[in-house]
């Protein structure tokens, strides 16, 4: 089991615009059966963690349709409604160490995915719980927005591929 941050980024290091839009991402061409694409990555996950902004964006974009079948923890300091239509979601304010232990148990040997939110990923890193960072770099710059990672993390490149418009990199966290 490993804990991964899997995301897409603009070339200038942003995962979303200042208003949390991902429209720039959906204009890009990717082969979902190609290297480092989400379907193959997603098949190996057993639990997810995300921040409240990511959760709210997902449920707003999908009109309440929740496609995640793995247990999910949403980190938030606000009271959020469960809009998953029966998905296995836990809203939490707990420390990432405590939640990671719960996620590892729920994942039953499968991987853990930290979805969106560079700050949340940073908290897992700071606790020594982040193993890999997978980034699909899109051929676009945003100038500002939500940063890919808002803190210093040393990484080692372990795999690189091209998937149509995307330059994909897989990195191990250097401890």
matplotlib code that plots the C-alpha trace (Angstrom):
import matplotlib.pyplot as plt

x = [0.0, 1.2, -0.2, -0.3, -1.0, -2.4, -3.3, -3.0, -1.2, -0.7, 2.9, 3.2, 2.2, -1.5, -4.2, -7.1, -7.8, -8.4, -12.1, -11.5, -12.2, -10.8, -12.1, -8.5, -7.9, -10.9, -9.8, -6.7, -6.5, -5.6, -5.9, -7.7, -6.1, -2.7, 0.3, -0.4, -4.0, -6.6, -8.5, -5.4, -4.3, -7.8, -8.2, -5.5, -7.0, -8.8, -9.5, -9.5, -8.9, -9.9, -10.4, -13.8, -13.2, -12.5, -15.5, -17.8, -16.4, -17.0, -20.6, -21.4, -19.9, -21.6, -25.0, -24.9, -23.6, -20.8, -18.6, -16.2, -16.8, -13.9, -14.3, -13.6, -12.6, -13.4, -11.3, -13.3, -13.9, -17.4, -20.6, -21.1, -24.1, -23.6, -24.4, -23.0, -26.3, -25.1, -21.4, -19.2, -18.0, -16.7, -16.4, -13.5, -11.5, -9.1, -5.3, -4.1, -2.2, -5.4, -7.4, -4.6, -4.7, -8.4, -7.9, -5.2, -7.5, -10.4, -8.2, -7.4, -3.9, -4.9, -3.4, -4.6, -5.2, -5.0, -7.4, -6.8, -5.7, -2.0, -2.3, -3.9, -1.2, 1.4, -0.1, 0.2, 3.8, 4.6, 3.3, 5.6, 2.6, 3.0, 4.9, 4.4, 3.4, 1.9, 1.5, 0.1, 1.3, -1.0, 0.3, -1.3, -0.3, -2.8, -0.7, -2.3, -4.7, -4.4, -0.8, 0.2, 2.1, 2.4, 5.5, 8.9, 9.0, 12.0, 11.1, 12.9, 11.6, 10.9, 8.8, 8.0, 5.6, 3.7, 0.0, -1.2, -1.2, 0.2, 3.7, 3.3, 5.7, 5.7, 7.9, 8.9, 9.0, 12.5, 12.6]
y = [0.0, 3.5, 7.0, 9.0, 12.5, 12.1, 15.3, 17.4, 20.8, 23.7, 24.2, 27.1, 24.9, 25.4, 22.7, 25.1, 28.8, 31.3, 30.6, 26.8, 26.2, 23.2, 24.2, 24.6, 20.9, 19.6, 21.3, 19.0, 15.7, 12.6, 8.9, 7.3, 4.0, 5.6, 5.9, 7.2, 7.9, 7.9, 4.6, 2.4, 4.5, 4.5, 0.8, 0.4, 2.8, 1.6, 4.9, 8.6, 11.9, 15.3, 18.8, 20.6, 22.7, 19.6, 17.8, 20.8, 21.1, 17.4, 17.3, 20.6, 19.4, 16.0, 17.3, 15.1, 12.0, 10.4, 8.1, 7.1, 3.7, 3.7, 5.1, 8.8, 11.2, 14.9, 17.3, 20.3, 22.8, 23.5, 21.5, 20.1, 18.2, 14.7, 15.1, 11.8, 9.9, 7.1, 7.2, 6.1, 9.6, 10.7, 14.4, 15.1, 17.7, 15.1, 15.1, 13.5, 10.8, 9.6, 9.6, 7.9, 5.0, 4.7, 5.0, 2.3, -0.1, 0.6, 0.3, -3.3, -3.3, -1.1, 2.4, 5.7, 8.7, 12.3, 14.1, 17.7, 20.4, 20.9, 22.0, 18.8, 16.8, 18.9, 17.9, 14.3, 14.9, 16.8, 13.8, 11.4, 9.8, 10.7, 8.2, 9.4, 12.4, 11.8, 14.9, 15.2, 18.5, 20.2, 22.6, 25.7, 28.4, 30.0, 32.7, 32.2, 29.9, 26.9, 25.8, 22.2, 22.0, 25.1, 23.8, 22.5, 18.7, 16.8, 14.3, 11.8, 11.2, 7.5, 7.4, 9.8, 9.4, 11.3, 10.9, 13.0, 16.6, 15.7, 15.3, 12.8, 12.4, 10.0, 10.9, 9.2, 11.4, 11.7, 11.2]
z = [0.0, -0.8, -0.4, -3.7, -4.8, -8.3, -10.1, -13.2, -13.3, -15.6, -16.7, -14.2, -11.3, -10.7, -10.3, -10.6, -11.3, -8.6, -8.8, -8.6, -12.3, -14.2, -17.6, -18.8, -18.0, -19.9, -23.1, -23.2, -25.1, -23.1, -23.9, -20.9, -21.9, -22.3, -19.9, -16.4, -17.2, -14.4, -15.0, -14.4, -11.5, -10.0, -10.2, -7.5, -4.9, -1.9, -0.1, -0.8, 1.0, -0.2, 1.0, 1.2, -1.9, -4.0, -2.6, -3.3, -6.8, -7.5, -6.3, -8.1, -11.4, -11.3, -10.1, -7.1, -9.0, -6.9, -9.0, -6.2, -4.8, -2.4, 1.2, 1.2, 3.9, 3.4, 5.5, 6.5, 9.3, 8.1, 8.2, 4.7, 3.4, 2.1, -1.5, -2.6, -2.9, -0.6, -1.2, 1.7, 2.9, 6.3, 7.0, 9.4, 11.2, 12.7, 12.2, 9.0, 11.0, 12.6, 9.4, 7.4, 9.9, 9.3, 5.5, 5.5, 7.3, 5.0, 1.9, 2.8, 1.2, -1.8, -2.3, -0.8, -3.1, -1.9, -4.3, -5.2, -2.7, -2.4, 1.2, 2.3, 0.4, 2.3, 5.6, 4.7, 3.6, 6.8, 8.8, 6.8, 5.1, 1.4, -0.8, -4.4, -6.4, -9.9, -12.1, -15.6, -16.9, -19.4, -22.1, -20.6, -18.1, -15.7, -14.1, -10.7, -8.8, -6.5, -6.3, -7.1, -3.8, -1.5, 0.4, -0.3, -0.9, -2.3, -5.0, -7.2, -10.7, -11.2, -14.3, -17.2, -20.2, -22.8, -23.0, -26.0, -24.7, -21.3, -20.0, -17.1, -14.2, -11.3, -8.4, -5.1, -2.0, -0.7, 3.0]

ax = plt.figure().add_subplot(projection="3d")
ax.plot(x, y, z, "-o")
ax.set_aspect("equal")
plt.show()
